[in-house]
Every structure is written in C-alpha cells, then in structure tokens.
Amino acid sequence: MGDSTAAASLAASLARCGTGDQTAFAEVYDQSSARVHGLVLRVVRDPSMAEECTQEVFLEIWRKANTFRVDGSPWGWMLAIAHRRAVDTVRSVQASRTRENSYAEQSYEPPSPGPEEAAMHAQERADVRDCLETLSPAQRPSIELAYWDGLTHHEVATRLDAPLGTVKSRIRDGLRRLADCLTSTEEGGDHA
C-alpha cells in the first residue's frame, strides 16, 4: 500500500471510529501504534511511561475520533494528539518531582543528636570556650568579631579602630593558637 493509499485507509478507519466502530478502531491501532509509540517514546524517554502514555493517546483518539475531518491528515491529527499528551506527561512528572522535592525539603528535620553525640558536642563547645580564654586580649575580640559576628577583616579593623594589617595578624595568630589548643585538648593535654 502506498503512502497516500495508507493515509486514505487510516482516514476512513478514523471516520468510522467516530461512529463508535470498534473494528475500525482496531484497524487504526494496527496501522499506527508503532509510529505513535515511537513519537511518544522520543518525547517521554522512559519505556514504561511511554507505553502508558501511548495507551492514553489511543484512548483520546477513540474519544475524539468524531472530531477528525476526513479531508485532513490522519497522521497529523493523531501525532499532534500523541505529541501533546507526551509533553503533558513529561510536564506532569517534572511537576510531581518538584512537589516531592519541595515537600522533602520542607519536612526534613535533621536528626536530633543522641545522648552520646550531645555530650560530645557539649564537650567540644566547652573546649572551644576554654581555648578562647587562652587568647590574648587583642586576639580574642578580633576573632569573635570575624567569626561570631561575621565581619570582614576590614570591618573588624574599623570596629576595633586598629590598622587592617594588625587585625589580620591578630586573627591569623589567634586561629593558630586556637588550633594548637584544640589539638592538645583532643590529645588529652592541657590548654597551654
């Protein structure tokens, strides 16, 4: 059968589908299912989802067959339905994933620490407080402003009315001293 003869046969079958002829629908399905499914698969890209979408396309073709104009292109009409349905499927899946991700982000509660972990964090906080006490009176405010208040080195210098280079040195030296203190604390030493 040539392309024009096949298209005319498909158009005639579609017209009969519009009157509720189930045999004509079987003919439409047999003549077009591979092509319709191929288009849907190219859009959807998931084989099982494409199969489901193809079934929905043929259900829509059955329901809307009475709107097909016999003088129109049966392939154009059917493939437009298939493409539209496939795009809707992709959009629906994306929207569902977006909703799920949004819900997961909103409903996520970090696990609360168990007693051992809470005790460990409390000890770490105490160690940091103890080590902060070992800093010089010039280093401590520089580090507190930079790390607790989130100020830049320039903002710390302005706040403390000190030269920028001096503030940078205080922060660098203070951090080194904190690191040494915390390391010795972890090793069971004292806060030298």
VENLIN-V849939 format. One record per pair of residues at least 4 apart in sequence whose C-alpha atoms are under 7 Angstrom apart, sorted by the first residue. I is the first residue (numbers start at 1). J is the second residue. D is the distance in whole Angstrom. If there is no record, write none. Layout:
i->I j->J d->D
i->I j->J d->D
This chain:
i->1 j->5 d->6
i->1 j->6 d->6
i->2 j->6 d->6
i->3 j->7 d->6
i->4 j->8 d->6
i->5 j->9 d->6
i->6 j->10 d->6
i->7 j->11 d->6
i->7 j->74 d->7
i->8 j->12 d->6
i->9 j->13 d->6
i->10 j->14 d->6
i->10 j->28 d->6
i->10 j->74 d->6
i->11 j->15 d->6
i->11 j->70 d->6
i->11 j->74 d->5
i->12 j->16 d->6
i->12 j->70 d->7
i->13 j->17 d->6
i->13 j->24 d->5
i->13 j->25 d->7
i->13 j->27 d->7
i->13 j->28 d->6
i->14 j->18 d->6
i->14 j->24 d->7
i->14 j->28 d->7
i->14 j->65 d->6
i->15 j->65 d->7
i->15 j->66 d->7
i->15 j->68 d->7
i->15 j->70 d->6
i->16 j->20 d->7
i->16 j->21 d->6
i->16 j->24 d->6
i->17 j->21 d->5
i->17 j->22 d->7
i->17 j->24 d->6
i->17 j->25 d->5
i->17 j->62 d->7
i->17 j->65 d->6
i->18 j->65 d->4
i->18 j->66 d->4
i->19 j->66 d->7
i->21 j->25 d->7
i->22 j->26 d->6
i->23 j->27 d->6
i->24 j->28 d->6
i->25 j->29 d->6
i->26 j->30 d->6
i->27 j->31 d->6
i->28 j->32 d->6
i->29 j->33 d->5
i->32 j->36 d->6
i->33 j->37 d->6
i->34 j->38 d->6
i->35 j->39 d->6
i->36 j->40 d->6
i->36 j->54 d->7
i->36 j->79 d->6
i->36 j->82 d->6
i->37 j->41 d->6
i->37 j->50 d->7
i->37 j->54 d->6
i->38 j->42 d->6
i->39 j->43 d->7
i->39 j->83 d->7
i->40 j->44 d->6
i->40 j->50 d->6
i->40 j->54 d->7
i->40 j->82 d->6
i->40 j->83 d->6
i->40 j->86 d->5
i->41 j->45 d->5
i->41 j->46 d->7
i->41 j->47 d->6
i->41 j->50 d->5
i->43 j->86 d->6
i->43 j->87 d->7
i->44 j->50 d->6
i->44 j->86 d->6
i->44 j->90 d->6
i->46 j->50 d->6
i->47 j->51 d->6
i->48 j->52 d->6
i->49 j->53 d->6
i->50 j->54 d->6
i->51 j->55 d->6
i->52 j->56 d->6
i->53 j->57 d->6
i->53 j->86 d->6
i->54 j->58 d->6
i->55 j->59 d->6
i->56 j->60 d->6
i->57 j->61 d->6
i->57 j->81 d->7
i->57 j->82 d->6
i->57 j->85 d->7
i->58 j->62 d->6
i->59 j->63 d->6
i->60 j->64 d->6
i->61 j->65 d->5
i->61 j->78 d->7
i->73 j->77 d->6
i->74 j->78 d->6
i->75 j->79 d->6
i->76 j->80 d->6
i->77 j->81 d->7
i->78 j->82 d->6
i->79 j->83 d->6
i->80 j->84 d->6
i->81 j->85 d->6
i->82 j->86 d->6
i->83 j->87 d->6
i->84 j->88 d->6
i->85 j->89 d->6
i->86 j->90 d->6
i->87 j->91 d->6
i->88 j->92 d->6
i->89 j->93 d->6
i->90 j->94 d->6
i->91 j->95 d->6
i->92 j->96 d->6
i->93 j->97 d->6
i->94 j->98 d->6
i->95 j->99 d->6
i->96 j->100 d->6
i->97 j->101 d->6
i->98 j->102 d->6
i->99 j->103 d->6
i->100 j->104 d->6
i->101 j->105 d->6
i->102 j->106 d->6
i->103 j->107 d->6
i->104 j->108 d->6
i->113 j->117 d->5
i->113 j->118 d->6
i->114 j->118 d->6
i->115 j->119 d->6
i->116 j->120 d->6
i->117 j->121 d->6
i->118 j->122 d->6
i->119 j->123 d->6
i->120 j->124 d->6
i->121 j->125 d->6
i->122 j->126 d->6
i->123 j->127 d->6
i->124 j->128 d->6
i->125 j->129 d->6
i->126 j->130 d->6
i->127 j->131 d->6
i->127 j->182 d->7
i->128 j->132 d->6
i->129 j->133 d->7
i->131 j->178 d->6
i->131 j->181 d->6
i->131 j->182 d->7
i->131 j->191 d->7
i->132 j->140 d->7
i->132 j->178 d->7
i->135 j->139 d->6
i->135 j->140 d->6
i->135 j->174 d->6
i->136 j->140 d->6
i->138 j->142 d->7
i->138 j->170 d->7
i->139 j->143 d->6
i->139 j->170 d->5
i->139 j->171 d->6
i->139 j->174 d->5
i->140 j->144 d->6
i->141 j->145 d->6
i->142 j->146 d->6
i->142 j->156 d->6
i->142 j->167 d->7
i->142 j->170 d->7
i->142 j->171 d->6
i->143 j->147 d->6
i->143 j->171 d->6
i->144 j->148 d->5
i->144 j->149 d->7
i->145 j->149 d->5
i->145 j->150 d->6
i->145 j->151 d->6
i->145 j->156 d->6
i->146 j->150 d->5
i->146 j->151 d->5
i->146 j->152 d->6
i->146 j->153 d->7
i->146 j->156 d->7
i->151 j->155 d->6
i->151 j->156 d->6
i->152 j->156 d->6
i->153 j->157 d->6
i->153 j->164 d->7
i->153 j->167 d->7
i->153 j->168 d->6
i->154 j->158 d->6
i->154 j->164 d->6
i->155 j->159 d->6
i->156 j->160 d->6
i->157 j->161 d->6
i->157 j->162 d->5
i->157 j->163 d->6
i->157 j->164 d->5
i->157 j->167 d->6
i->158 j->162 d->7
i->162 j->166 d->7
i->162 j->167 d->7
i->163 j->167 d->6
i->164 j->168 d->6
i->165 j->169 d->6
i->166 j->170 d->6
i->167 j->171 d->6
i->168 j->172 d->6
i->169 j->173 d->6
i->170 j->174 d->6
i->171 j->175 d->6
i->172 j->176 d->6
i->173 j->177 d->6
i->174 j->178 d->6
i->175 j->179 d->6
i->176 j->180 d->6
i->177 j->181 d->6
i->178 j->182 d->6
i->179 j->183 d->6
i->180 j->184 d->6
i->181 j->185 d->6
i->181 j->191 d->5
i->181 j->192 d->7
i->182 j->186 d->6
i->183 j->187 d->6
i->184 j->188 d->6
i->184 j->189 d->5
i->184 j->190 d->6
i->184 j->191 d->7
i->185 j->189 d->5
i->185 j->190 d->6
i->185 j->191 d->7
